[in-house]
Amino acid sequence: MPAIYSAVQRFDPTCNDQWTNFIEWCGLTQLREVISLDSILCPSVIVIDELTAEDWQHNVNENFKCDLFHDLEYLLGKVAGIDRVNVLALMQNPTDDEFRSFSDDRFTFRGFDLVELQTGISALINCGGFPKAFSSSDLSPCGLLIDHAKAMSVRKLLRAEYPDEHHANCDVWAIWQMKVRSEIAGERP
């Protein structure tokens, strides 16, 4: 399974009151940055209504995925010059072998998110919690699950324990964050 790519807005303590209010609401005091496909907290910097004919040659032509791209270099060109953007490599519902097959030194693995595809809401960080499926201590400083088996287990528990909650019907997304240019070049910040 090849990776696909996204460019989302950064959400971290530099967002000031928005960050502070979010941390107070969710209680996830371990967070240092949210790295997610959550469309509210980390919206895509690609505006679907503004896609060009050329964009459609490089993006994922599926419902709810039009802001994701197969072509990393093309996406990097589109977001060049945009401040506070996270470029992410992604795999949707990967097997353990597929997840382990990704290797691109420009990216750092951050974890697994569980996102309801149609609404783009993360069940891990933006639903108020699902204590029968996971605890807040299971989440990394980026708001993600680190272990593939744990992510698949949480997905199964969400569906079993919360069958009437549409945010619990989610996909597992493996997420790698692109390093900043100084990290890629081996420089010290």
HELIX and SHEET records of a PDB file:
HELIX    1   1 PRO A   13  CYS A   15  5                                   3    
HELIX    2   2 ASP A   17  CYS A   26  1                                  10    
HELIX    3   3 ILE A   48  GLU A   50  5                                   3    
HELIX    4   4 ASP A   55  GLN A   57  5                                   3    
HELIX    5   5 LEU A   72  VAL A   79  1                                   8    
HELIX    6   6 ASP A   96  SER A  101  1                                   6    
HELIX    7   7 SER A  136  ASP A  138  5                                   3    
HELIX    8   8 HIS A  148  GLU A  161  1                                  14    
HELIX    9   9 HIS A  166  ALA A  168  5                                   3    
HELIX   10  10 ARG A  181  ILE A  184  1                                   4    
SHEET    1   A 5 ILE A   4  GLN A   9  0                                        
SHEET    2   A 5 VAL A  85  GLN A  92 -1                                        
SHEET    3   A 5 ASP A 171  MET A 178 -1                                        
SHEET    4   A 5 PHE A 107  GLU A 116 -1                                        
SHEET    5   A 5 ILE A 121  SER A 122 -1                                        
END                                                                             
